[in-house]
Amino acid sequence: MILGSKHHTAGNSTRWRVDYSYWLDNTATIVDASVASSSPTCQVSESVILGSVVTFFLIDGVAGETLTVSIAMTDSLGNIKRDTIVFTVVNP
């Protein structure tokens, strides 16, 4: 599912968060989250699970570039949710 389109400033390191609290069943917890960028110049770093939230840093990028960040989240009940966010890199 596409979560949205966002701007990312070239050269920045920005923390992003995806909240899964509305998607998870009452007893489920996040047990794994894989976060990846489609770009060789704008990379994902330090993806962490914080309760029902997946956080990650998006680093660098080239102005004018469009990329996709893909997230695959697995919960304790075995459900897998795949999401994407489209980023456009802008000048500082």
Backbone as JSON, one array per atom type, in Angstrom:
{
  "sequence": "MILGSKHHTAGNSTRWRVDYSYWLDNTATIVDASVASSSPTCQVSESVILGSVVTFFLIDGVAGETLTVSIAMTDSLGNIKRDTIVFTVVNP",
  "N": [[0.84, -1.17, 0.0], [0.58, 2.2, -0.82], [1.78, 4.68, 1.18], [2.08, 7.39, 0.95], [3.37, 10.48, -0.51], [6.37, 12.21, -0.14], [8.66, 14.95, 0.57], [12.19, 15.06, 0.53], [15.12, 16.57, 1.69], [18.04, 17.16, -0.14], [21.15, 15.87, 0.93], [20.49, 15.89, 3.61], [19.9, 14.17, 6.76], [17.24, 12.55, 7.8], [14.8, 11.63, 10.18], [12.2, 9.31, 9.9], [8.92, 8.04, 10.59], [6.67, 5.29, 10.83], [3.54, 4.52, 11.84], [1.99, 1.72, 13.05], [-0.11, 1.17, 14.73], [-2.89, 1.29, 14.3], [-3.27, -0.71, 12.49], [-2.39, -3.12, 13.57], [-3.56, -6.05, 15.28], [-5.19, -6.26, 18.53], [-3.63, -7.89, 20.3], [-1.28, -8.24, 18.95], [2.19, -7.7, 18.16], [4.94, -5.93, 16.68], [7.36, -7.84, 15.15], [9.36, -7.91, 13.27], [10.88, -5.75, 10.9], [11.62, -4.66, 7.73], [13.35, -2.29, 5.95], [13.9, -0.55, 2.97], [15.58, 1.3, 0.39], [15.03, 2.41, -2.96], [17.0, 3.77, -4.21], [20.41, 4.44, -5.17], [21.75, 6.61, -4.12], [20.34, 7.77, -2.05], [19.94, 6.65, 0.97], [18.66, 4.22, 3.35], [18.92, 4.11, 6.86], [19.55, 2.77, 10.11], [17.01, 1.44, 10.9], [14.44, 0.91, 13.21], [12.37, -0.77, 15.57], [9.89, 0.54, 17.55], [7.81, -0.19, 19.77], [4.67, 0.0, 18.42], [5.58, 1.3, 16.23], [7.6, 1.9, 13.38], [10.73, 3.17, 12.84], [13.06, 5.06, 10.83], [16.04, 6.34, 9.3], [16.51, 8.55, 6.57], [18.97, 9.2, 4.28], [21.04, 11.58, 2.63], [20.96, 11.8, -0.94], [20.1, 13.02, -4.27], [19.24, 16.09, -5.68], [16.13, 16.4, -7.36], [15.76, 13.75, -7.78], [13.65, 10.86, -7.67], [12.44, 8.44, -5.48], [11.68, 5.24, -3.99], [10.75, 4.09, -0.83], [10.59, 1.04, 0.67], [8.73, -0.91, 2.94], [8.56, -3.79, 4.86], [6.68, -5.26, 7.16], [6.39, -7.5, 9.83], [4.16, -9.1, 12.0], [3.52, -10.45, 15.35], [1.62, -12.39, 15.01], [2.05, -13.49, 12.61], [1.26, -12.11, 10.38], [1.98, -10.18, 7.46], [2.76, -6.98, 6.4], [3.09, -4.91, 3.68], [4.42, -1.88, 2.68], [4.83, 1.25, 0.9], [6.61, 4.29, 0.42], [6.81, 7.21, -1.44], [9.43, 9.28, -2.27], [10.57, 12.52, -3.12], [13.5, 14.11, -3.89], [14.66, 17.24, -2.9], [16.22, 20.48, -3.42], [18.38, 22.02, -0.95]],
  "CA": [[0.0, 0.0, 0.0], [1.34, 3.45, -0.86], [1.44, 5.5, 2.34], [2.07, 8.8, 0.57], [4.52, 11.08, -1.18], [7.03, 13.16, 0.75], [9.88, 15.58, 0.1], [13.4, 14.87, 1.34], [16.11, 17.55, 1.27], [19.34, 16.58, -0.51], [22.22, 16.03, 1.91], [20.0, 15.77, 4.99], [19.62, 12.89, 7.41], [15.95, 12.83, 8.41], [14.13, 10.47, 10.78], [10.81, 9.11, 9.51], [8.26, 7.01, 11.39], [5.42, 4.73, 10.32], [2.8, 4.02, 12.99], [1.14, 0.6, 12.69], [-1.02, 0.88, 15.84], [-4.26, 1.09, 13.8], [-3.31, -1.91, 11.66], [-2.12, -4.3, 14.38], [-4.6, -6.57, 16.17], [-4.95, -5.87, 19.92], [-2.59, -8.67, 20.96], [-0.11, -8.38, 18.07], [3.31, -6.78, 18.24], [5.84, -5.99, 15.53], [8.53, -8.68, 15.45], [10.39, -7.66, 12.28], [10.59, -4.72, 9.9], [12.69, -4.48, 6.76], [13.16, -1.01, 5.27], [14.89, -0.46, 1.9], [15.43, 2.39, -0.58], [15.28, 2.04, -4.36], [18.02, 4.68, -4.73], [21.79, 4.22, -4.75], [22.3, 7.82, -3.49], [19.52, 8.13, -0.89], [19.93, 5.36, 1.66], [17.98, 4.02, 4.63], [19.83, 3.74, 7.93], [19.04, 2.65, 11.49], [15.59, 1.14, 11.08], [14.22, 0.42, 14.57], [10.98, -0.98, 16.0], [9.6, 1.15, 18.84], [6.41, -0.52, 20.05], [3.91, -0.2, 17.18], [6.12, 2.26, 15.26], [8.87, 1.6, 12.72], [11.44, 4.41, 12.52], [14.25, 4.9, 10.01], [16.63, 7.57, 8.79], [16.76, 8.65, 5.14], [20.22, 9.96, 4.25], [21.61, 12.11, 1.39], [20.1, 11.94, -2.12], [20.43, 14.01, -5.28], [18.07, 16.92, -6.0], [15.4, 16.0, -8.55], [15.61, 12.29, -7.78], [12.46, 10.27, -7.06], [12.77, 7.1, -5.01], [10.67, 4.54, -3.21], [11.17, 3.36, 0.36], [9.7, -0.11, 0.88], [8.73, -1.44, 4.3], [7.89, -5.07, 5.06], [6.52, -5.4, 8.6], [5.81, -8.77, 10.25], [3.71, -9.04, 13.39], [3.66, -11.67, 16.14], [0.62, -13.36, 14.58], [2.48, -13.99, 11.31], [0.8, -11.24, 9.3], [3.0, -9.35, 6.83], [2.2, -5.79, 5.75], [4.09, -4.27, 2.82], [4.07, -0.49, 2.39], [5.81, 2.06, 0.19], [6.53, 5.75, 0.49], [7.53, 7.81, -2.56], [10.14, 10.5, -1.87], [11.21, 13.37, -4.13], [14.59, 14.84, -3.26], [14.63, 18.65, -3.27], [17.4, 21.27, -3.05], [18.31, 22.62, 0.41]],
  "C": [[0.89, 1.24, 0.0], [0.86, 4.33, 0.29], [1.42, 6.98, 2.02], [3.31, 9.19, -0.18], [5.07, 12.19, -0.28], [8.22, 13.8, 0.04], [11.01, 15.28, 1.08], [14.45, 15.83, 0.81], [17.46, 16.88, 1.03], [20.37, 16.88, 0.56], [21.78, 15.89, 3.36], [19.93, 14.33, 5.45], [18.36, 13.13, 8.23], [15.33, 11.55, 8.95], [12.67, 10.46, 10.35], [10.23, 8.01, 10.38], [6.96, 6.59, 10.73], [4.74, 4.05, 11.51], [1.82, 2.94, 12.53], [0.09, 0.29, 13.76], [-2.46, 0.64, 15.37], [-4.39, -0.19, 12.99], [-3.16, -3.18, 12.49], [-3.36, -4.72, 15.17], [-4.21, -6.24, 17.62], [-3.8, -6.61, 20.58], [-1.3, -8.75, 20.17], [0.94, -7.31, 18.37], [4.16, -6.93, 16.99], [7.06, -6.82, 15.94], [9.67, -8.46, 14.44], [9.94, -6.56, 11.34], [11.82, -4.54, 9.02], [12.39, -3.21, 5.98], [14.27, -0.86, 4.24], [14.55, 0.69, 0.95], [15.74, 1.87, -1.98], [16.43, 2.83, -4.97], [19.42, 4.3, -4.28], [22.39, 5.43, -4.01], [21.54, 8.26, -2.24], [19.22, 6.84, -0.12], [19.15, 5.38, 2.96], [19.02, 3.56, 5.65], [19.06, 3.61, 9.24], [17.54, 2.43, 11.59], [15.42, 0.43, 12.43], [12.72, 0.26, 14.81], [10.84, -0.4, 17.39], [8.13, 0.93, 19.15], [5.68, -0.83, 18.75], [4.38, 0.73, 16.06], [7.43, 1.73, 14.7], [9.5, 2.94, 12.37], [12.66, 4.08, 11.67], [14.76, 6.28, 9.64], [16.8, 7.45, 7.29], [17.91, 9.63, 4.97], [20.62, 10.31, 2.82], [20.59, 12.21, 0.25], [20.57, 13.05, -3.03], [19.16, 14.76, -5.66], [17.46, 16.5, -7.33], [15.14, 14.51, -8.64], [14.28, 11.89, -7.13], [12.8, 8.83, -6.7], [11.62, 6.53, -4.21], [11.34, 3.89, -2.01], [10.13, 2.27, 0.6], [9.87, -0.63, 2.3], [7.95, -2.75, 4.3], [7.86, -5.31, 6.56], [5.82, -6.73, 8.89], [5.39, -8.65, 11.7], [3.8, -10.41, 14.06], [2.63, -12.75, 15.8], [0.94, -13.94, 13.2], [2.0, -13.17, 10.13], [1.97, -10.41, 8.77], [2.31, -8.2, 6.13], [3.33, -5.13, 4.97], [3.58, -2.88, 2.43], [5.18, 0.18, 1.61], [5.54, 3.53, 0.44], [7.37, 6.28, -0.66], [8.13, 9.13, -2.08], [10.66, 11.21, -3.12], [12.27, 14.18, -3.41], [14.61, 16.26, -3.81], [15.93, 19.34, -2.83], [17.24, 21.83, -1.64], [17.86, 24.06, 0.34]]
}
